[in-house]
Amino acid sequence: MASNEIGPPEGVSAEDWEAYLKHNQDWEAVLQQRFENELKATPPLPPWEKFPEYESGNVFWRMGTGEEYLTDYFTVYLKYASKDDIQAYKLKYPVPKTWESWYNEK
């Protein structure tokens, strides 16, 4: 997340910058709450099982439903789950070769 310490980018007012930072902070809180209320108890299916018809490099994952699933569920789970829970998740859902980088990045 961007930091107050670096200040706004050139051409962005301090007011807009603060609004941007506040929005990011609020959205992060929503994602943390989603993890606690939903994903912690019921982890999402990995994307290769949820949408098996789409390869990892497909544009589906960069816009619309696919992108939302990745950013709002799958990566949220990987971000907030404990190391033990992630290890169990990886054992339960072995990753196809084309998706390996997703687990390696998290």
Order of alpha helices (4+ residues) and beta strands (2+ residues): alpha-alpha-alpha-alpha-alpha-alpha
